[in-house]
Amino acid sequence: MAIFGGGSGAASEPLECPHCHEVQLRAREAHRLKLVCRACKRTFSLIEGRERYAKSQALKRRR
């Protein structure tokens, strides 16, 4: 999590848009279930963003 500059990462969480795969940070305190991607402006759910980010990180670790 050091990439995002928060030390422990307690203030924000990375999410990945399932449409354009843009990684963006979301404040953990914000409890919206639907999010809008900053890049492609399409909506996706919080769960989709978490799953997509975890999947892409797992693929990076395998390489």
mmCIF file as Biopython writes it, N, C-alpha, C and O atoms, coordinates in Angstrom:
data_model
#
loop_
_atom_site.group_PDB
_atom_site.id
_atom_site.type_symbol
_atom_site.label_atom_id
_atom_site.label_alt_id
_atom_site.label_comp_id
_atom_site.label_asym_id
_atom_site.label_entity_id
_atom_site.label_seq_id
_atom_site.pdbx_PDB_ins_code
_atom_site.Cartn_x
_atom_site.Cartn_y
_atom_site.Cartn_z
_atom_site.occupancy
_atom_site.B_iso_or_equiv
_atom_site.auth_seq_id
_atom_site.auth_asym_id
_atom_site.pdbx_PDB_model_num
ATOM 1   N N  . MET A ? 1  ? 0.804   -1.202  0.000   1.0 0.0 1  A 1 
ATOM 2   C CA . MET A ? 1  ? 0.000   0.000   0.000   1.0 0.0 1  A 1 
ATOM 3   C C  . MET A ? 1  ? 0.850   1.271   0.000   1.0 0.0 1  A 1 
ATOM 4   O O  . MET A ? 1  ? 0.305   2.370   -0.106  1.0 0.0 1  A 1 
ATOM 5   N N  . ALA A ? 2  ? 2.130   1.147   0.113   1.0 0.0 2  A 1 
ATOM 6   C CA . ALA A ? 2  ? 2.995   2.317   0.168   1.0 0.0 2  A 1 
ATOM 7   C C  . ALA A ? 2  ? 2.944   3.132   -1.119  1.0 0.0 2  A 1 
ATOM 8   O O  . ALA A ? 2  ? 3.279   4.317   -1.114  1.0 0.0 2  A 1 
ATOM 9   N N  . ILE A ? 3  ? 2.529   2.515   -2.216  1.0 0.0 3  A 1 
ATOM 10  C CA . ILE A ? 3  ? 2.421   3.207   -3.499  1.0 0.0 3  A 1 
ATOM 11  C C  . ILE A ? 3  ? 1.474   4.396   -3.385  1.0 0.0 3  A 1 
ATOM 12  O O  . ILE A ? 3  ? 1.692   5.426   -4.024  1.0 0.0 3  A 1 
ATOM 13  N N  . PHE A ? 4  ? 0.422   4.260   -2.576  1.0 0.0 4  A 1 
ATOM 14  C CA . PHE A ? 4  ? -0.599  5.291   -2.483  1.0 0.0 4  A 1 
ATOM 15  C C  . PHE A ? 4  ? -0.283  6.320   -1.405  1.0 0.0 4  A 1 
ATOM 16  O O  . PHE A ? 4  ? -1.059  7.254   -1.200  1.0 0.0 4  A 1 
ATOM 17  N N  . GLY A ? 5  ? 0.835   6.167   -0.718  1.0 0.0 5  A 1 
ATOM 18  C CA . GLY A ? 5  ? 1.322   7.192   0.174   1.0 0.0 5  A 1 
ATOM 19  C C  . GLY A ? 5  ? 0.595   7.347   1.489   1.0 0.0 5  A 1 
ATOM 20  O O  . GLY A ? 5  ? 0.692   8.417   2.089   1.0 0.0 5  A 1 
ATOM 21  N N  . GLY A ? 6  ? -0.118  6.366   1.974   1.0 0.0 6  A 1 
ATOM 22  C CA . GLY A ? 6  ? -0.825  6.524   3.228   1.0 0.0 6  A 1 
ATOM 23  C C  . GLY A ? 6  ? -0.238  5.707   4.354   1.0 0.0 6  A 1 
ATOM 24  O O  . GLY A ? 6  ? -0.878  5.568   5.396   1.0 0.0 6  A 1 
ATOM 25  N N  . GLY A ? 7  ? 0.940   5.165   4.193   1.0 0.0 7  A 1 
ATOM 26  C CA . GLY A ? 7  ? 1.521   4.321   5.234   1.0 0.0 7  A 1 
ATOM 27  C C  . GLY A ? 7  ? 0.727   3.043   5.373   1.0 0.0 7  A 1 
ATOM 28  O O  . GLY A ? 7  ? 0.940   2.088   4.626   1.0 0.0 7  A 1 
ATOM 29  N N  . SER A ? 8  ? -0.194  3.019   6.330   1.0 0.0 8  A 1 
ATOM 30  C CA . SER A ? 8  ? -1.011  1.824   6.542   1.0 0.0 8  A 1 
ATOM 31  C C  . SER A ? 8  ? -2.174  1.758   5.558   1.0 0.0 8  A 1 
ATOM 32  O O  . SER A ? 8  ? -2.786  0.702   5.397   1.0 0.0 8  A 1 
ATOM 33  N N  . GLY A ? 9  ? -2.484  2.862   4.904   1.0 0.0 9  A 1 
ATOM 34  C CA . GLY A ? 9  ? -3.589  2.868   3.951   1.0 0.0 9  A 1 
ATOM 35  C C  . GLY A ? 9  ? -4.948  2.963   4.603   1.0 0.0 9  A 1 
ATOM 36  O O  . GLY A ? 9  ? -5.947  2.573   4.000   1.0 0.0 9  A 1 
ATOM 37  N N  . ALA A ? 10 ? -5.010  3.475   5.827   1.0 0.0 10 A 1 
ATOM 38  C CA . ALA A ? 10 ? -6.265  3.515   6.575   1.0 0.0 10 A 1 
ATOM 39  C C  . ALA A ? 10 ? -7.231  4.566   6.044   1.0 0.0 10 A 1 
ATOM 40  O O  . ALA A ? 10 ? -8.438  4.443   6.255   1.0 0.0 10 A 1 
ATOM 41  N N  . ALA A ? 11 ? -6.736  5.593   5.364   1.0 0.0 11 A 1 
ATOM 42  C CA . ALA A ? 11 ? -7.604  6.689   4.945   1.0 0.0 11 A 1 
ATOM 43  C C  . ALA A ? 11 ? -8.291  6.436   3.610   1.0 0.0 11 A 1 
ATOM 44  O O  . ALA A ? 11 ? -9.363  6.988   3.362   1.0 0.0 11 A 1 
ATOM 45  N N  . SER A ? 12 ? -7.701  5.617   2.745   1.0 0.0 12 A 1 
ATOM 46  C CA . SER A ? 12 ? -8.299  5.401   1.434   1.0 0.0 12 A 1 
ATOM 47  C C  . SER A ? 12 ? -8.063  3.973   0.970   1.0 0.0 12 A 1 
ATOM 48  O O  . SER A ? 12 ? -7.212  3.255   1.495   1.0 0.0 12 A 1 
ATOM 49  N N  . GLU A ? 13 ? -8.844  3.584   -0.028  1.0 0.0 13 A 1 
ATOM 50  C CA . GLU A ? 13 ? -8.720  2.219   -0.545  1.0 0.0 13 A 1 
ATOM 51  C C  . GLU A ? 13 ? -8.712  2.272   -2.073  1.0 0.0 13 A 1 
ATOM 52  O O  . GLU A ? 13 ? -9.509  3.002   -2.663  1.0 0.0 13 A 1 
ATOM 53  N N  . PRO A ? 14 ? -7.828  1.514   -2.725  1.0 0.0 14 A 1 
ATOM 54  C CA . PRO A ? 14 ? -7.778  1.522   -4.184  1.0 0.0 14 A 1 
ATOM 55  C C  . PRO A ? 14 ? -8.892  0.671   -4.785  1.0 0.0 14 A 1 
ATOM 56  O O  . PRO A ? 14 ? -9.198  -0.416  -4.294  1.0 0.0 14 A 1 
ATOM 57  N N  . LEU A ? 15 ? -9.492  1.186   -5.855  1.0 0.0 15 A 1 
ATOM 58  C CA . LEU A ? 15 ? -10.519 0.464   -6.604  1.0 0.0 15 A 1 
ATOM 59  C C  . LEU A ? 15 ? -10.160 0.544   -8.075  1.0 0.0 15 A 1 
ATOM 60  O O  . LEU A ? 15 ? -9.519  1.501   -8.509  1.0 0.0 15 A 1 
ATOM 61  N N  . GLU A ? 16 ? -10.568 -0.450  -8.844  1.0 0.0 16 A 1 
ATOM 62  C CA . GLU A ? 16 ? -10.289 -0.451  -10.280 1.0 0.0 16 A 1 
ATOM 63  C C  . GLU A ? 16 ? -11.598 -0.490  -11.044 1.0 0.0 16 A 1 
ATOM 64  O O  . GLU A ? 16 ? -12.470 -1.308  -10.751 1.0 0.0 16 A 1 
ATOM 65  N N  . CYS A ? 17 ? -11.737 0.387   -12.019 1.0 0.0 17 A 1 
ATOM 66  C CA . CYS A ? 17 ? -12.935 0.413   -12.854 1.0 0.0 17 A 1 
ATOM 67  C C  . CYS A ? 17 ? -12.963 -0.855  -13.709 1.0 0.0 17 A 1 
ATOM 68  O O  . CYS A ? 17 ? -11.983 -1.151  -14.391 1.0 0.0 17 A 1 
ATOM 69  N N  . PRO A ? 18 ? -14.064 -1.607  -13.687 1.0 0.0 18 A 1 
ATOM 70  C CA . PRO A ? 18 ? -14.132 -2.827  -14.497 1.0 0.0 18 A 1 
ATOM 71  C C  . PRO A ? 18 ? -14.252 -2.549  -15.997 1.0 0.0 18 A 1 
ATOM 72  O O  . PRO A ? 18 ? -14.100 -3.460  -16.812 1.0 0.0 18 A 1 
ATOM 73  N N  . HIS A ? 19 ? -14.524 -1.294  -16.362 1.0 0.0 19 A 1 
ATOM 74  C CA . HIS A ? 19 ? -14.705 -0.947  -17.772 1.0 0.0 19 A 1 
ATOM 75  C C  . HIS A ? 19 ? -13.395 -0.505  -18.424 1.0 0.0 19 A 1 
ATOM 76  O O  . HIS A ? 19 ? -12.997 -1.045  -19.456 1.0 0.0 19 A 1 
ATOM 77  N N  . CYS A ? 20 ? -12.726 0.483   -17.815 1.0 0.0 20 A 1 
ATOM 78  C CA . CYS A ? 20 ? -11.496 1.012   -18.422 1.0 0.0 20 A 1 
ATOM 79  C C  . CYS A ? 20 ? -10.246 0.636   -17.629 1.0 0.0 20 A 1 
ATOM 80  O O  . CYS A ? 20 ? -9.135  0.947   -18.060 1.0 0.0 20 A 1 
ATOM 81  N N  . HIS A ? 21 ? -10.400 -0.030  -16.476 1.0 0.0 21 A 1 
ATOM 82  C CA . HIS A ? 21 ? -9.305  -0.515  -15.632 1.0 0.0 21 A 1 
ATOM 83  C C  . HIS A ? 21 ? -8.463  0.604   -15.029 1.0 0.0 21 A 1 
ATOM 84  O O  . HIS A ? 21 ? -7.295  0.397   -14.701 1.0 0.0 21 A 1 
ATOM 85  N N  . GLU A ? 22 ? -9.048  1.781   -14.884 1.0 0.0 22 A 1 
ATOM 86  C CA . GLU A ? 22 ? -8.391  2.905   -14.220 1.0 0.0 22 A 1 
ATOM 87  C C  . GLU A ? 22 ? -8.435  2.679   -12.711 1.0 0.0 22 A 1 
ATOM 88  O O  . GLU A ? 22 ? -9.503  2.419   -12.156 1.0 0.0 22 A 1 
ATOM 89  N N  . VAL A ? 23 ? -7.289  2.775   -12.045 1.0 0.0 23 A 1 
ATOM 90  C CA . VAL A ? 23 ? -7.243  2.607   -10.585 1.0 0.0 23 A 1 
ATOM 91  C C  . VAL A ? 23 ? -7.460  3.971   -9.950  1.0 0.0 23 A 1 
ATOM 92  O O  . VAL A ? 23 ? -6.823  4.952   -10.334 1.0 0.0 23 A 1 
ATOM 93  N N  . GLN A ? 24 ? -8.358  4.029   -8.979  1.0 0.0 24 A 1 
ATOM 94  C CA . GLN A ? 24 ? -8.631  5.274   -8.275  1.0 0.0 24 A 1 
ATOM 95  C C  . GLN A ? 24 ? -8.811  5.009   -6.792  1.0 0.0 24 A 1 
ATOM 96  O O  . GLN A ? 24 ? -9.164  3.903   -6.383  1.0 0.0 24 A 1 
ATOM 97  N N  . LEU A ? 25 ? -8.566  6.026   -6.001  1.0 0.0 25 A 1 
ATOM 98  C CA . LEU A ? 25 ? -8.680  5.893   -4.555  1.0 0.0 25 A 1 
ATOM 99  C C  . LEU A ? 25 ? -10.047 6.371   -4.098  1.0 0.0 25 A 1 
ATOM 100 O O  . LEU A ? 25 ? -10.609 7.316   -4.651  1.0 0.0 25 A 1 
ATOM 101 N N  . ARG A ? 26 ? -10.571 5.704   -3.083  1.0 0.0 26 A 1 
ATOM 102 C CA . ARG A ? 26 ? -11.859 6.079   -2.504  1.0 0.0 26 A 1 
ATOM 103 C C  . ARG A ? 26 ? -11.664 6.191   -0.999  1.0 0.0 26 A 1 
ATOM 104 O O  . ARG A ? 26 ? -11.013 5.345   -0.385  1.0 0.0 26 A 1 
ATOM 105 N N  . ALA A ? 27 ? -12.228 7.235   -0.408  1.0 0.0 27 A 1 
ATOM 106 C CA . ALA A ? 27 ? -12.149 7.383   1.047   1.0 0.0 27 A 1 
ATOM 107 C C  . ALA A ? 27 ? -12.926 6.257   1.703   1.0 0.0 27 A 1 
ATOM 108 O O  . ALA A ? 27 ? -14.054 5.967   1.304   1.0 0.0 27 A 1 
ATOM 109 N N  . ARG A ? 28 ? -12.339 5.622   2.700   1.0 0.0 28 A 1 
ATOM 110 C CA . ARG A ? 28 ? -13.004 4.507   3.385   1.0 0.0 28 A 1 
ATOM 111 C C  . ARG A ? 28 ? -14.271 4.956   4.106   1.0 0.0 28 A 1 
ATOM 112 O O  . ARG A ? 28 ? -15.178 4.150   4.314   1.0 0.0 28 A 1 
ATOM 113 N N  . GLU A ? 29 ? -14.348 6.219   4.488   1.0 0.0 29 A 1 
ATOM 114 C CA . GLU A ? 29 ? -15.519 6.712   5.206   1.0 0.0 29 A 1 
ATOM 115 C C  . GLU A ? 29 ? -16.730 6.861   4.285   1.0 0.0 29 A 1 
ATOM 116 O O  . GLU A ? 29 ? -17.868 6.816   4.752   1.0 0.0 29 A 1 
ATOM 117 N N  . ALA A ? 30 ? -16.498 7.035   2.997   1.0 0.0 30 A 1 
ATOM 118 C CA . ALA A ? 30 ? -17.602 7.186   2.040   1.0 0.0 30 A 1 
ATOM 119 C C  . ALA A ? 30 ? -18.240 5.823   1.811   1.0 0.0 30 A 1 
ATOM 120 O O  . ALA A ? 30 ? -17.567 4.877   1.400   1.0 0.0 30 A 1 
ATOM 121 N N  . HIS A ? 31 ? -19.519 5.724   2.073   1.0 0.0 31 A 1 
ATOM 122 C CA . HIS A ? 31 ? -20.188 4.421   2.009   1.0 0.0 31 A 1 
ATOM 123 C C  . HIS A ? 31 ? -21.145 4.310   0.825   1.0 0.0 31 A 1 
ATOM 124 O O  . HIS A ? 31 ? -22.194 3.674   0.930   1.0 0.0 31 A 1 
ATOM 125 N N  . ARG A ? 32 ? -20.791 4.920   -0.288  1.0 0.0 32 A 1 
ATOM 126 C CA . ARG A ? 32 ? -21.636 4.793   -1.481  1.0 0.0 32 A 1 
ATOM 127 C C  . ARG A ? 32 ? -21.401 3.442   -2.133  1.0 0.0 32 A 1 
ATOM 128 O O  . ARG A ? 32 ? -20.261 2.996   -2.263  1.0 0.0 32 A 1 
ATOM 129 N N  . LEU A ? 33 ? -22.474 2.798   -2.538  1.0 0.0 33 A 1 
ATOM 130 C CA . LEU A ? 33 ? -22.336 1.486   -3.173  1.0 0.0 33 A 1 
ATOM 131 C C  . LEU A ? 33 ? -22.098 1.596   -4.672  1.0 0.0 33 A 1 
ATOM 132 O O  . LEU A ? 33 ? -21.535 0.685   -5.279  1.0 0.0 33 A 1 
ATOM 133 N N  . LYS A ? 34 ? -22.525 2.711   -5.277  1.0 0.0 34 A 1 
ATOM 134 C CA . LYS A ? 34 ? -22.286 2.943   -6.703  1.0 0.0 34 A 1 
ATOM 135 C C  . LYS A ? 34 ? -21.308 4.090   -6.852  1.0 0.0 34 A 1 
ATOM 136 O O  . LYS A ? 34 ? -21.466 5.139   -6.229  1.0 0.0 34 A 1 
ATOM 137 N N  . LEU A ? 35 ? -20.302 3.886   -7.678  1.0 0.0 35 A 1 
ATOM 138 C CA . LEU A ? 35 ? -19.273 4.891   -7.903  1.0 0.0 35 A 1 
ATOM 139 C C  . LEU A ? 35 ? -19.219 5.247   -9.379  1.0 0.0 35 A 1 
ATOM 140 O O  . LEU A ? 35 ? -19.634 4.456   -10.226 1.0 0.0 35 A 1 
ATOM 141 N N  . VAL A ? 36 ? -18.710 6.434   -9.693  1.0 0.0 36 A 1 
ATOM 142 C CA . VAL A ? 36 ? -18.545 6.867   -11.076 1.0 0.0 36 A 1 
ATOM 143 C C  . VAL A ? 36 ? -17.052 6.970   -11.352 1.0 0.0 36 A 1 
ATOM 144 O O  . VAL A ? 36 ? -16.319 7.632   -10.618 1.0 0.0 36 A 1 
ATOM 145 N N  . CYS A ? 37 ? -16.613 6.315   -12.410 1.0 0.0 37 A 1 
ATOM 146 C CA . CYS A ? 37 ? -15.198 6.349   -12.792 1.0 0.0 37 A 1 
ATOM 147 C C  . CYS A ? 37 ? -14.829 7.757   -13.254 1.0 0.0 37 A 1 
ATOM 148 O O  . CYS A ? 37 ? -15.574 8.384   -14.007 1.0 0.0 37 A 1 
ATOM 149 N N  . ARG A ? 38 ? -13.685 8.247   -12.803 1.0 0.0 38 A 1 
ATOM 150 C CA . ARG A ? 38 ? -13.234 9.580   -13.214 1.0 0.0 38 A 1 
ATOM 151 C C  . ARG A ? 38 ? -12.796 9.605   -14.675 1.0 0.0 38 A 1 
ATOM 152 O O  . ARG A ? 38 ? -12.885 10.643  -15.331 1.0 0.0 38 A 1 
ATOM 153 N N  . ALA A ? 39 ? -12.331 8.484   -15.180 1.0 0.0 39 A 1 
ATOM 154 C CA . ALA A ? 39 ? -11.805 8.434   -16.545 1.0 0.0 39 A 1 
ATOM 155 C C  . ALA A ? 39 ? -12.904 8.235   -17.590 1.0 0.0 39 A 1 
ATOM 156 O O  . ALA A ? 39 ? -13.017 9.022   -18.529 1.0 0.0 39 A 1 
ATOM 157 N N  . CYS A ? 40 ? -13.718 7.178   -17.428 1.0 0.0 40 A 1 
ATOM 158 C CA . CYS A ? 40 ? -14.708 6.855   -18.468 1.0 0.0 40 A 1 
ATOM 159 C C  . CYS A ? 40 ? -16.128 7.280   -18.101 1.0 0.0 40 A 1 
ATOM 160 O O  . CYS A ? 40 ? -17.036 7.150   -18.922 1.0 0.0 40 A 1 
ATOM 161 N N  . LYS A ? 41 ? -16.338 7.786   -16.882 1.0 0.0 41 A 1 
ATOM 162 C CA . LYS A ? 41 ? -17.634 8.298   -16.405 1.0 0.0 41 A 1 
ATOM 163 C C  . LYS A ? 41 ? -18.729 7.244   -16.314 1.0 0.0 41 A 1 
ATOM 164 O O  . LYS A ? 41 ? -19.906 7.590   -16.214 1.0 0.0 41 A 1 
ATOM 165 N N  . ARG A ? 42 ? -18.367 5.970   -16.345 1.0 0.0 42 A 1 
ATOM 166 C CA . ARG A ? 42 ? -19.364 4.900   -16.202 1.0 0.0 42 A 1 
ATOM 167 C C  . ARG A ? 42 ? -19.468 4.510   -14.737 1.0 0.0 42 A 1 
ATOM 168 O O  . ARG A ? 42 ? -18.511 4.658   -13.976 1.0 0.0 42 A 1 
ATOM 169 N N  . THR A ? 43 ? -20.637 4.010   -14.347 1.0 0.0 43 A 1 
ATOM 170 C CA . THR A ? 43 ? -20.831 3.628   -12.950 1.0 0.0 43 A 1 
ATOM 171 C C  . THR A ? 43 ? -20.450 2.167   -12.737 1.0 0.0 43 A 1 
ATOM 172 O O  . THR A ? 43 ? -20.568 1.335   -13.636 1.0 0.0 43 A 1 
ATOM 173 N N  . PHE A ? 44 ? -19.995 1.882   -11.531 1.0 0.0 44 A 1 
ATOM 174 C CA . PHE A ? 44 ? -19.703 0.513   -11.124 1.0 0.0 44 A 1 
ATOM 175 C C  . PHE A ? 44 ? -19.914 0.415   -9.624  1.0 0.0 44 A 1 
ATOM 176 O O  . PHE A ? 44 ? -19.878 1.421   -8.914  1.0 0.0 44 A 1 
ATOM 177 N N  . SER A ? 45 ? -20.132 -0.794  -9.150  1.0 0.0 45 A 1 
ATOM 178 C CA . SER A ? 45 ? -20.380 -0.975  -7.720  1.0 0.0 45 A 1 
ATOM 179 C C  . SER A ? 45 ? -19.065 -1.053  -6.956  1.0 0.0 45 A 1 
ATOM 180 O O  . SER A ? 45 ? -18.011 -1.357  -7.516  1.0 0.0 45 A 1 
ATOM 181 N N  . LEU A ? 46 ? -19.158 -0.776  -5.691  1.0 0.0 46 A 1 
ATOM 182 C CA . LEU A ? 46 ? -18.002 -0.836  -4.811  1.0 0.0 46 A 1 
ATOM 183 C C  . LEU A ? 46 ? -17.398 -2.237  -4.801  1.0 0.0 46 A 1 
ATOM 184 O O  . LEU A ? 46 ? -16.176 -2.390  -4.818  1.0 0.0 46 A 1 
ATOM 185 N N  . ILE A ? 47 ? -18.240 -3.244  -4.775  1.0 0.0 47 A 1 
ATOM 186 C CA . ILE A ? 47 ? -17.778 -4.636  -4.757  1.0 0.0 47 A 1 
ATOM 187 C C  . ILE A ? 47 ? -17.041 -4.976  -6.047  1.0 0.0 47 A 1 
ATOM 188 O O  . ILE A ? 47 ? -15.999 -5.631  -6.015  1.0 0.0 47 A 1 
ATOM 189 N N  . GLU A ? 48 ? -17.585 -4.528  -7.196  1.0 0.0 48 A 1 
ATOM 190 C CA . GLU A ? 48 ? -16.915 -4.768  -8.486  1.0 0.0 48 A 1 
ATOM 191 C C  . GLU A ? 48 ? -15.521 -4.138  -8.501  1.0 0.0 48 A 1 
ATOM 192 O O  . GLU A ? 48 ? -14.560 -4.749  -8.968  1.0 0.0 48 A 1 
ATOM 193 N N  . GLY A ? 49 ? -15.421 -2.916  -7.987  1.0 0.0 49 A 1 
ATOM 194 C CA . GLY A ? 49 ? -14.141 -2.216  -7.953  1.0 0.0 49 A 1 
ATOM 195 C C  . GLY A ? 49 ? -13.115 -2.928  -7.098  1.0 0.0 49 A 1 
ATOM 196 O O  . GLY A ? 49 ? -11.948 -3.038  -7.474  1.0 0.0 49 A 1 
ATOM 197 N N  . ARG A ? 50 ? -13.556 -3.415  -5.936  1.0 0.0 50 A 1 
ATOM 198 C CA . ARG A ? 50 ? -12.646 -4.153  -5.046  1.0 0.0 50 A 1 
ATOM 199 C C  . ARG A ? 50 ? -12.184 -5.453  -5.684  1.0 0.0 50 A 1 
ATOM 200 O O  . ARG A ? 50 ? -10.998 -5.781  -5.663  1.0 0.0 50 A 1 
ATOM 201 N N  . GLU A ? 51 ? -13.143 -6.196  -6.257  1.0 0.0 51 A 1 
ATOM 202 C CA . GLU A ? 51 ? -12.809 -7.489  -6.872  1.0 0.0 51 A 1 
ATOM 203 C C  . GLU A ? 51 ? -11.867 -7.309  -8.049  1.0 0.0 51 A 1 
ATOM 204 O O  . GLU A ? 51 ? -10.911 -8.069  -8.203  1.0 0.0 51 A 1 
ATOM 205 N N  . ARG A ? 52 ? -12.129 -6.313  -8.875  1.0 0.0 52 A 1 
ATOM 206 C CA . ARG A ? 52 ? -11.308 -6.064  -10.058 1.0 0.0 52 A 1 
ATOM 207 C C  . ARG A ? 52 ? -9.882  -5.689  -9.656  1.0 0.0 52 A 1 
ATOM 208 O O  . ARG A ? 52 ? -8.917  -6.141  -10.273 1.0 0.0 52 A 1 
ATOM 209 N N  . TYR A ? 53 ? -9.757  -4.861  -8.619  1.0 0.0 53 A 1 
ATOM 210 C CA . TYR A ? 53 ? -8.426  -4.462  -8.157  1.0 0.0 53 A 1 
ATOM 211 C C  . TYR A ? 53 ? -7.667  -5.663  -7.596  1.0 0.0 53 A 1 
ATOM 212 O O  . TYR A ? 53 ? -6.483  -5.839  -7.887  1.0 0.0 53 A 1 
ATOM 213 N N  . ALA A ? 54 ? -8.332  -6.481  -6.802  1.0 0.0 54 A 1 
ATOM 214 C CA . ALA A ? 54 ? -7.690  -7.669  -6.225  1.0 0.0 54 A 1 
ATOM 215 C C  . ALA A ? 54 ? -7.240  -8.633  -7.318  1.0 0.0 54 A 1 
ATOM 216 O O  . ALA A ? 54 ? -6.159  -9.217  -7.232  1.0 0.0 54 A 1 
ATOM 217 N N  . LYS A ? 55 ? -8.067  -8.795  -8.338  1.0 0.0 55 A 1 
ATOM 218 C CA . LYS A ? 55 ? -7.733  -9.692  -9.446  1.0 0.0 55 A 1 
ATOM 219 C C  . LYS A ? 55 ? -6.510  -9.186  -10.212 1.0 0.0 55 A 1 
ATOM 220 O O  . LYS A ? 55 ? -5.624  -9.971  -10.551 1.0 0.0 55 A 1 
ATOM 221 N N  . SER A ? 56 ? -6.457  -7.890  -10.486 1.0 0.0 56 A 1 
ATOM 222 C CA . SER A ? 56 ? -5.317  -7.350  -11.230 1.0 0.0 56 A 1 
ATOM 223 C C  . SER A ? 56 ? -4.032  -7.430  -10.408 1.0 0.0 56 A 1 
ATOM 224 O O  . SER A ? 56 ? -2.957  -7.659  -10.964 1.0 0.0 56 A 1 
ATOM 225 N N  . GLN A ? 57 ? -4.130  -7.244  -9.083  1.0 0.0 57 A 1 
ATOM 226 C CA . GLN A ? 57 ? -2.947  -7.364  -8.231  1.0 0.0 57 A 1 
ATOM 227 C C  . GLN A ? 57 ? -2.444  -8.803  -8.200  1.0 0.0 57 A 1 
ATOM 228 O O  . GLN A ? 57 ? -1.235  -9.035  -8.198  1.0 0.0 57 A 1 
ATOM 229 N N  . ALA A ? 58 ? -3.356  -9.766  -8.174  1.0 0.0 58 A 1 
ATOM 230 C CA . ALA A ? 58 ? -2.969  -11.185 -8.184  1.0 0.0 58 A 1 
ATOM 231 C C  . ALA A ? 58 ? -2.253  -11.539 -9.485  1.0 0.0 58 A 1 
ATOM 232 O O  . ALA A ? 58 ? -1.282  -12.295 -9.479  1.0 0.0 58 A 1 
ATOM 233 N N  . LEU A ? 59 ? -2.735  -10.992 -10.595 1.0 0.0 59 A 1 
ATOM 234 C CA . LEU A ? 59 ? -2.081  -11.242 -11.886 1.0 0.0 59 A 1 
ATOM 235 C C  . LEU A ? 59 ? -0.678  -10.640 -11.915 1.0 0.0 59 A 1 
ATOM 236 O O  . LEU A ? 59 ? 0.243   -11.249 -12.459 1.0 0.0 59 A 1 
ATOM 237 N N  . LYS A ? 60 ? -0.508  -9.457  -11.338 1.0 0.0 60 A 1 
ATOM 238 C CA . LYS A ? 60 ? 0.810   -8.815  -11.303 1.0 0.0 60 A 1 
ATOM 239 C C  . LYS A ? 60 ? 1.790   -9.629  -10.464 1.0 0.0 60 A 1 
ATOM 240 O O  . LYS A ? 60 ? 2.965   -9.743  -10.816 1.0 0.0 60 A 1 
ATOM 241 N N  . ARG A ? 61 ? 1.310   -10.196 -9.354  1.0 0.0 61 A 1 
ATOM 242 C CA . ARG A ? 61 ? 2.179   -10.985 -8.480  1.0 0.0 61 A 1 
ATOM 243 C C  . ARG A ? 61 ? 2.643   -12.268 -9.146  1.0 0.0 61 A 1 
ATOM 244 O O  . ARG A ? 61 ? 3.742   -12.747 -8.866  1.0 0.0 61 A 1 
ATOM 245 N N  . ARG A ? 62 ? 1.824   -12.831 -10.020 1.0 0.0 62 A 1 
ATOM 246 C CA . ARG A ? 62 ? 2.193   -14.081 -10.705 1.0 0.0 62 A 1 
ATOM 247 C C  . ARG A ? 62 ? 3.312   -13.877 -11.705 1.0 0.0 62 A 1 
ATOM 248 O O  . ARG A ? 62 ? 4.091   -14.795 -11.963 1.0 0.0 62 A 1 
ATOM 249 N N  . ARG A ? 63 ? 3.399   -12.690 -12.269 1.0 0.0 63 A 1 
ATOM 250 C CA . ARG A ? 63 ? 4.397   -12.426 -13.317 1.0 0.0 63 A 1 
ATOM 251 C C  . ARG A ? 63 ? 5.761   -12.317 -12.783 1.0 0.0 63 A 1 
ATOM 252 O O  . ARG A ? 63 ? 6.705   -12.097 -13.541 1.0 0.0 63 A 1 
#
